[in-house]
Amino acid sequence: MKKLLASLCLGLSLLSGGVALAQTPPAEAPAVTAAAEPAAAAPAPEAAAAAPVAAAAAAPAPEAAPAAAEEAPVLNSGDTAWMLTSTVLVILMIIPGLALFYGGLGRSKNMLSVLMQVFVIFSLITVLWVIYGYTLAFGGEGKFFGGFDKLFLKGITPDTLSSALKTIPEYVFVSFQATFAAITVALIVGSFAERIKFAAVLIFAVLWFTFSYIPMAHMVWGGGLLAADGALDFAGGTVVHINAGIAGLVGAYVLGKRLGFGKESMAPHSLTLSMVGAALLWVGWFGFNAGSAGAANGIAGLAFVNTIVATGAATLSWLAAEALHKGKASMLGAISGAVAGLVAITPAAGFVGPMGAIVMGLIVGPLCVWGVGGLKRMLGADDAFDVFGVHGVGGIVGAILTGVFCAASLGGIEPANYSMGHQVWVQVKSVLVTLVWSGVVAFVSYKVADLLVGLRVSEEEERQGLDISSHGETAYVR
């Protein structure tokens, strides 16, 4: 209890110090907005088209909105090149980044199974995305789902420009968003690792992607319910991290605890590989966040620097909290803190200033230490790689604090008619909707998979390890 109080005191002290930093007026704030860039850097139509993908509810700069309405969409090669690069960076996050990060956290007998699950989920979801996922998420005007007008990418040609990002080809936008869908589903693997049947993973992935990821993406980014309410989510706090986090927690409950959990050592078998994976995640996250600006502009630059400093701040605050608890700072703590910072800044990357990003990182570190420790014990679930403790808790913190630090007085870029209290309430509602929607869909999806093929491997197979029992291979030579 004394250690927990000490950790909370640390978090409060970091928060008070960070808020003081955030209240310092940023002298160069106007320079990060697309509207404030010189005309030579980006013509008015391109600046308007490069507004954040996730900022459907945020009002564009007054100067840019009329220009976007008057001028016809024009392909911009710089924006296109940046979005192609961002797409590749997000793929790097998943394969090999996430796969190695999760694989190293498991036991050696399950390393290959984790790599396999992440790799095949990426393959599966990207195919489903172009068949029906994209049209249901970004086509039509429903509150929860889009339409079927672009089923099988019908009507899209190499010359078609994206209606969401008017300076890039629609094929590029389709590809970029496909990677978001894939990593969201793949994140859930970390919660039920080391005990689930491979066939059940695939059945769950199809169902949850169809009935949770797609509607959440449409509600937030496709002009659906939460977008109409004014929710801010620059790159996926609700759509990706909270969505995956609660689905993972439900999975941990439905599958039950691993054999020997709490009695046998289940320490990561290779923190070296996990560190490599975390580093690849951090590098790839620049495509995730800065790419969500949708253009090579000042907002991308803002998201880029925020992704650096929020992650660094969260790493430091996690280690400080860990040192108070255990007396030592660990490599596992460092990479976990970095991921927590990346998660927290994701919904805010293009809306808050760098000082606000630092404060968010300082806050989320200790809170996620509690999420993977005290909260996990309270919940009593065997969330193998702490998907909810990091992505769920970090996503919730980031989504809510976005409504605070987007304030212009704190260095942010606030939407029209901004009121901090109102915006925070809107953010809280979006978090609650995500938790309930994803939690229910996940529970049903797990149960359907259980009915069809069964969820859990046998006790003998689990003790042998999923590498051999599920795939007939091993990650390492014995």
SEGU-932554 format. One record per residue (C-alpha): residue number from 0; x, y, z. Coordinates in pm, whole numbers. Example, Ala and Ser with C-alpha at 12.3 -4.5 7.8 and 13.67 -1.06 7.14 Angstrom:
2
[0 [1230 -450 780]]
[1 [1367 -106 714]]
END
This chain:
478
[0 [0 0 0]]
[1 [286 238 86]]
[2 [440 169 -255]]
[3 [110 238 -431]]
[4 [71 569 -244]]
[5 [426 662 -332]]
[6 [355 591 -699]]
[7 [40 803 -691]]
[8 [230 1088 -526]]
[9 [491 1065 -802]]
[10 [221 1085 -1068]]
[11 [62 1391 -903]]
[12 [395 1569 -876]]
[13 [471 1499 -1242]]
[14 [125 1623 -1339]]
[15 [157 1948 -1145]]
[16 [498 2019 -1291]]
[17 [388 1925 -1641]]
[18 [78 2144 -1635]]
[19 [298 2440 -1550]]
[20 [502 2362 -1860]]
[21 [191 2319 -2074]]
[22 [54 2658 -1967]]
[23 [355 2838 -2113]]
[24 [230 2999 -2437]]
[25 [404 2833 -2735]]
[26 [569 3107 -2937]]
[27 [568 2903 -3255]]
[28 [222 2742 -3234]]
[29 [86 2906 -3552]]
[30 [368 2752 -3753]]
[31 [242 2396 -3704]]
[32 [-99 2445 -3861]]
[33 [-151 2374 -4226]]
[34 [-341 2700 -4269]]
[35 [-48 2900 -4134]]
[36 [213 2761 -4373]]
[37 [336 2988 -4650]]
[38 [153 2959 -4978]]
[39 [474 2846 -5145]]
[40 [490 2544 -4916]]
[41 [139 2418 -4984]]
[42 [-139 2564 -5200]]
[43 [-462 2633 -5014]]
[44 [-652 2332 -5154]]
[45 [-373 2094 -5051]]
[46 [-352 2241 -4702]]
[47 [-724 2193 -4656]]
[48 [-715 1839 -4791]]
[49 [-432 1750 -4557]]
[50 [-641 1792 -4243]]
[51 [-606 1491 -4008]]
[52 [-789 1178 -4120]]
[53 [-921 1133 -3769]]
[54 [-1038 1493 -3729]]
[55 [-1374 1474 -3901]]
[56 [-1535 1653 -3610]]
[57 [-1272 1926 -3584]]
[58 [-1347 2243 -3776]]
[59 [-1088 2323 -4046]]
[60 [-911 2656 -4042]]
[61 [-1145 2930 -4169]]
[62 [-909 3019 -4454]]
[63 [-880 2660 -4576]]
[64 [-1247 2557 -4577]]
[65 [-1370 2787 -4857]]
[66 [-1067 2702 -5071]]
[67 [-1140 2330 -5038]]
[68 [-1498 2388 -5148]]
[69 [-1407 2603 -5448]]
[70 [-1108 2418 -5588]]
[71 [-1124 2078 -5757]]
[72 [-915 1801 -5595]]
[73 [-562 1788 -5734]]
[74 [-308 1508 -5687]]
[75 [-10 1615 -5478]]
[76 [296 1397 -5527]]
[77 [450 1501 -5193]]
[78 [140 1406 -5000]]
[79 [114 1080 -5192]]
[80 [477 991 -5124]]
[81 [437 1063 -4753]]
[82 [122 851 -4727]]
[83 [288 561 -4909]]
[84 [581 589 -4668]]
[85 [346 607 -4369]]
[86 [168 293 -4485]]
[87 [496 104 -4503]]
[88 [588 230 -4154]]
[89 [263 97 -4009]]
[90 [328 -241 -4173]]
[91 [669 -232 -4003]]
[92 [486 -184 -3673]]
[93 [293 -505 -3722]]
[94 [532 -737 -3904]]
[95 [786 -757 -3755]]
[96 [738 -499 -3476]]
[97 [433 -621 -3286]]
[98 [512 -985 -3363]]
[99 [860 -964 -3207]]
[100 [741 -752 -2916]]
[101 [471 -1002 -2821]]
[102 [681 -1306 -2911]]
[103 [961 -1208 -2675]]
[104 [713 -1154 -2391]]
[105 [591 -1514 -2410]]
[106 [765 -1837 -2319]]
[107 [1000 -1991 -2573]]
[108 [766 -2285 -2640]]
[109 [501 -2041 -2768]]
[110 [719 -1794 -2959]]
[111 [635 -1927 -3304]]
[112 [261 -1939 -3232]]
[113 [257 -1569 -3145]]
[114 [452 -1479 -3459]]
[115 [214 -1693 -3663]]
[116 [-99 -1536 -3519]]
[117 [17 -1179 -3584]]
[118 [145 -1258 -3934]]
[119 [-168 -1442 -4046]]
[120 [-406 -1188 -3889]]
[121 [-233 -917 -4092]]
[122 [-280 -1124 -4407]]
[123 [-644 -1204 -4331]]
[124 [-764 -858 -4230]]
[125 [-598 -673 -4518]]
[126 [-777 -902 -4764]]
[127 [-1112 -859 -4589]]
[128 [-1057 -484 -4578]]
[129 [-1043 -443 -4955]]
[130 [-1333 -685 -5008]]
[131 [-1587 -524 -4776]]
[132 [-1418 -349 -4483]]
[133 [-1330 -25 -4659]]
[134 [-1674 37 -4806]]
[135 [-1851 -32 -4475]]
[136 [-1613 197 -4286]]
[137 [-1573 486 -4529]]
[138 [-1862 452 -4773]]
[139 [-2221 564 -4718]]
[140 [-2360 786 -4444]]
[141 [-2500 554 -4176]]
[142 [-2449 613 -3805]]
[143 [-2286 276 -3739]]
[144 [-2196 128 -4079]]
[145 [-2129 282 -4419]]
[146 [-2264 144 -4744]]
[147 [-2180 -114 -5008]]
[148 [-2111 132 -5289]]
[149 [-1740 42 -5294]]
[150 [-1768 -331 -5231]]
[151 [-1463 -507 -5380]]
[152 [-1327 -150 -5431]]
[153 [-1578 -105 -5712]]
[154 [-1541 225 -5896]]
[155 [-1190 299 -5775]]
[156 [-923 342 -6043]]
[157 [-559 460 -6035]]
[158 [-686 809 -6120]]
[159 [-946 821 -5842]]
[160 [-859 1063 -5563]]
[161 [-967 993 -5208]]
[162 [-1281 1176 -5094]]
[163 [-1135 1191 -4742]]
[164 [-786 1308 -4843]]
[165 [-828 1491 -5169]]
[166 [-463 1514 -5270]]
[167 [-381 1141 -5273]]
[168 [-506 844 -5478]]
[169 [-787 650 -5315]]
[170 [-588 328 -5346]]
[171 [-327 481 -5116]]
[172 [-591 576 -4860]]
[173 [-738 225 -4879]]
[174 [-395 75 -4814]]
[175 [-317 310 -4525]]
[176 [-644 235 -4351]]
[177 [-601 -140 -4411]]
[178 [-293 -137 -4191]]
[179 [-490 27 -3908]]
[180 [-754 -245 -3926]]
[181 [-489 -518 -3925]]
[182 [-289 -393 -3628]]
[183 [-603 -339 -3420]]
[184 [-705 -704 -3452]]
[185 [-345 -821 -3406]]
[186 [-312 -629 -3078]]
[187 [-570 -857 -2917]]
[188 [-340 -1158 -2961]]
[189 [-141 -1049 -2657]]
[190 [-430 -1110 -2419]]
[191 [-509 -1475 -2499]]
[192 [-161 -1587 -2602]]
[193 [-23 -1930 -2511]]
[194 [-355 -2111 -2477]]
[195 [-588 -2053 -2774]]
[196 [-650 -2268 -3082]]
[197 [-521 -2118 -3405]]
[198 [-851 -2180 -3587]]
[199 [-1037 -2000 -3308]]
[200 [-807 -1698 -3349]]
[201 [-902 -1669 -3716]]
[202 [-1277 -1711 -3658]]
[203 [-1270 -1452 -3380]]
[204 [-1066 -1214 -3598]]
[205 [-1320 -1223 -3882]]
[206 [-1620 -1169 -3655]]
[207 [-1469 -898 -3436]]
[208 [-1323 -711 -3732]]
[209 [-1660 -713 -3906]]
[210 [-1880 -614 -3615]]
[211 [-1649 -408 -3393]]
[212 [-1358 -257 -3583]]
[213 [-1553 -157 -3894]]
[214 [-1840 18 -3711]]
[215 [-1601 192 -3470]]
[216 [-1392 320 -3763]]
[217 [-1707 444 -3933]]
[218 [-1849 603 -3620]]
[219 [-1529 800 -3556]]
[220 [-1363 855 -3895]]
[221 [-1634 777 -4150]]
[222 [-1883 1044 -4047]]
[223 [-2086 821 -3816]]
[224 [-2232 863 -3468]]
[225 [-1925 972 -3271]]
[226 [-1795 1201 -3545]]
[227 [-2129 1381 -3547]]
[228 [-2102 1419 -3171]]
[229 [-1766 1595 -3208]]
[230 [-1534 1323 -3074]]
[231 [-1163 1385 -3140]]
[232 [-948 1085 -3230]]
[233 [-653 1178 -3448]]
[234 [-507 831 -3509]]
[235 [-696 569 -3311]]
[236 [-731 609 -2935]]
[237 [-1085 474 -2942]]
[238 [-1087 299 -3280]]
[239 [-764 108 -3223]]
[240 [-642 94 -2864]]
[241 [-952 101 -2642]]
[242 [-1132 -112 -2900]]
[243 [-859 -379 -2890]]
[244 [-790 -341 -2517]]
[245 [-1140 -428 -2397]]
[246 [-1169 -711 -2651]]
[247 [-847 -854 -2511]]
[248 [-972 -830 -2152]]
[249 [-1294 -1009 -2243]]
[250 [-1088 -1279 -2414]]
[251 [-873 -1326 -2105]]
[252 [-1189 -1388 -1901]]
[253 [-1356 -1617 -2155]]
[254 [-1050 -1839 -2211]]
[255 [-949 -1851 -1846]]
[256 [-602 -1844 -1696]]
[257 [-300 -2024 -1836]]
[258 [-199 -2346 -1664]]
[259 [24 -2261 -1372]]
[260 [-62 -1891 -1377]]
[261 [39 -1740 -1045]]
[262 [230 -2056 -949]]
[263 [488 -2104 -1223]]
[264 [727 -1851 -1374]]
[265 [588 -1696 -1690]]
[266 [860 -1438 -1738]]
[267 [940 -1315 -2091]]
[268 [1179 -1554 -2261]]
[269 [1361 -1284 -2462]]
[270 [1353 -920 -2359]]
[271 [1611 -863 -2632]]
[272 [1357 -952 -2900]]
[273 [1085 -759 -2720]]
[274 [1309 -451 -2714]]
[275 [1373 -486 -3088]]
[276 [999 -519 -3142]]
[277 [924 -214 -2925]]
[278 [1183 -10 -3115]]
[279 [1020 -109 -3445]]
[280 [683 -13 -3298]]
[281 [815 331 -3207]]
[282 [965 384 -3553]]
[283 [652 260 -3726]]
[284 [429 473 -3505]]
[285 [549 784 -3690]]
[286 [358 653 -3990]]
[287 [64 573 -3764]]
[288 [43 922 -3608]]
[289 [211 1160 -3850]]
[290 [58 973 -4142]]
[291 [-286 1043 -4001]]
[292 [-235 1408 -4097]]
[293 [-306 1283 -4447]]
[294 [-46 1509 -4605]]
[295 [314 1624 -4585]]
[296 [235 1939 -4390]]
[297 [271 2113 -4056]]
[298 [16 1892 -3881]]
[299 [224 1589 -3976]]
[300 [524 1765 -3825]]
[301 [331 1835 -3505]]
[302 [218 1473 -3478]]
[303 [576 1363 -3547]]
[304 [735 1563 -3264]]
[305 [452 1469 -3026]]
[306 [517 1102 -3097]]
[307 [879 1152 -2994]]
[308 [832 1348 -2673]]
[309 [519 1179 -2533]]
[310 [685 840 -2570]]
[311 [1005 955 -2405]]
[312 [817 1115 -2116]]
[313 [608 803 -2057]]
[314 [921 585 -2057]]
[315 [1077 801 -1788]]
[316 [766 825 -1571]]
[317 [703 449 -1593]]
[318 [1061 378 -1483]]
[319 [1034 626 -1197]]
[320 [715 462 -1073]]
[321 [866 116 -1115]]
[322 [1179 216 -921]]
[323 [962 333 -632]]
[324 [782 -3 -628]]
[325 [1067 -244 -691]]
[326 [1379 -43 -628]]
[327 [1503 -103 -984]]
[328 [1424 21 -1332]]
[329 [1383 -264 -1583]]
[330 [1409 -306 -1958]]
[331 [1057 -449 -1957]]
[332 [942 -133 -1782]]
[333 [1117 90 -2033]]
[334 [960 -71 -2339]]
[335 [620 -96 -2168]]
[336 [637 273 -2080]]
[337 [727 360 -2437]]
[338 [426 169 -2572]]
[339 [201 335 -2312]]
[340 [321 677 -2427]]
[341 [264 588 -2792]]
[342 [-87 471 -2711]]
[343 [-175 782 -2510]]
[344 [-58 1032 -2772]]
[345 [-229 852 -3060]]
[346 [-571 1021 -3024]]
[347 [-411 1359 -2953]]
[348 [-109 1367 -3185]]
[349 [-239 1637 -3422]]
[350 [-444 1828 -3167]]
[351 [-205 1904 -2878]]
[352 [121 2096 -2855]]
[353 [454 1935 -2765]]
[354 [436 2051 -2403]]
[355 [91 1901 -2370]]
[356 [224 1578 -2524]]
[357 [499 1564 -2262]]
[358 [247 1607 -1980]]
[359 [29 1334 -2127]]
[360 [329 1102 -2137]]
[361 [421 1182 -1777]]
[362 [67 1109 -1662]]
[363 [10 785 -1852]]
[364 [330 611 -1738]]
[365 [240 565 -1368]]
[366 [-125 500 -1453]]
[367 [-30 211 -1681]]
[368 [208 78 -1415]]
[369 [-104 52 -1201]]
[370 [-295 -91 -1497]]
[371 [-58 -387 -1535]]
[372 [-22 -432 -1159]]
[373 [-292 -327 -914]]
[374 [-576 -310 -1166]]
[375 [-482 -644 -1320]]
[376 [-492 -809 -978]]
[377 [-827 -647 -903]]
[378 [-975 -774 -1229]]
[379 [-831 -1122 -1177]]
[380 [-782 -1188 -1548]]
[381 [-480 -1351 -1710]]
[382 [-420 -1084 -1974]]
[383 [-96 -1248 -2087]]
[384 [88 -946 -2230]]
[385 [-119 -673 -2059]]
[386 [-318 -560 -2361]]
[387 [-582 -392 -2147]]
[388 [-337 -260 -1888]]
[389 [-139 -74 -2155]]
[390 [-363 -25 -2459]]
[391 [-694 -8 -2275]]
[392 [-582 213 -1986]]
[393 [-344 417 -2203]]
[394 [-610 464 -2469]]
[395 [-868 581 -2216]]
[396 [-623 827 -2059]]
[397 [-517 960 -2399]]
[398 [-870 995 -2533]]
[399 [-991 1192 -2232]]
[400 [-682 1412 -2202]]
[401 [-714 1500 -2571]]
[402 [-1019 1703 -2472]]
[403 [-804 1894 -2221]]
[404 [-476 1957 -2400]]
[405 [-626 2051 -2736]]
[406 [-710 2384 -2571]]
[407 [-531 2675 -2739]]
[408 [-439 2811 -2396]]
[409 [-240 2490 -2338]]
[410 [-71 2500 -2677]]
[411 [-322 2286 -2864]]
[412 [-535 2328 -3175]]
[413 [-891 2342 -3055]]
[414 [-1203 2281 -3267]]
[415 [-1458 2554 -3334]]
[416 [-1677 2658 -3040]]
[417 [-1444 2471 -2807]]
[418 [-1532 2432 -2440]]
[419 [-1302 2213 -2233]]
[420 [-1577 2072 -2012]]
[421 [-1799 1989 -2309]]
[422 [-1515 1836 -2511]]
[423 [-1400 1619 -2221]]
[424 [-1758 1492 -2180]]
[425 [-1773 1413 -2553]]
[426 [-1445 1223 -2518]]
[427 [-1575 1030 -2217]]
[428 [-1887 931 -2410]]
[429 [-1676 804 -2700]]
[430 [-1473 593 -2455]]
[431 [-1787 445 -2300]]
[432 [-1942 365 -2637]]
[433 [-1621 190 -2744]]
[434 [-1595 -14 -2425]]
[435 [-1953 -135 -2443]]
[436 [-1966 -196 -2818]]
[437 [-1635 -378 -2843]]
[438 [-1687 -572 -2520]]
[439 [-2022 -712 -2630]]
[440 [-1905 -795 -2982]]
[441 [-1591 -962 -2846]]
[442 [-1786 -1179 -2604]]
[443 [-2023 -1298 -2876]]
[444 [-1734 -1356 -3118]]
[445 [-1542 -1570 -2868]]
[446 [-1854 -1774 -2796]]
[447 [-1922 -1835 -3165]]
[448 [-1562 -1949 -3216]]
[449 [-1597 -2176 -2912]]
[450 [-1912 -2334 -3057]]
[451 [-1753 -2388 -3398]]
[452 [-1406 -2520 -3317]]
[453 [-1351 -2474 -2943]]
[454 [-1141 -2194 -2799]]
[455 [-876 -2354 -2587]]
[456 [-617 -2620 -2663]]
[457 [-602 -2929 -2444]]
[458 [-402 -2931 -2122]]
[459 [-143 -3159 -2278]]
[460 [-103 -2932 -2582]]
[461 [-72 -2624 -2362]]
[462 [201 -2782 -2152]]
[463 [385 -2896 -2463]]
[464 [363 -2547 -2612]]
[465 [164 -2417 -2907]]
[466 [464 -2411 -3139]]
[467 [471 -2790 -3160]]
[468 [108 -2874 -3082]]
[469 [-50 -2619 -3319]]
[470 [211 -2572 -3591]]
[471 [450 -2866 -3572]]
[472 [751 -2634 -3560]]
[473 [972 -2465 -3305]]
[474 [1111 -2114 -3292]]
[475 [1449 -2234 -3172]]
[476 [1669 -2536 -3237]]
[477 [1659 -2770 -2939]]
END
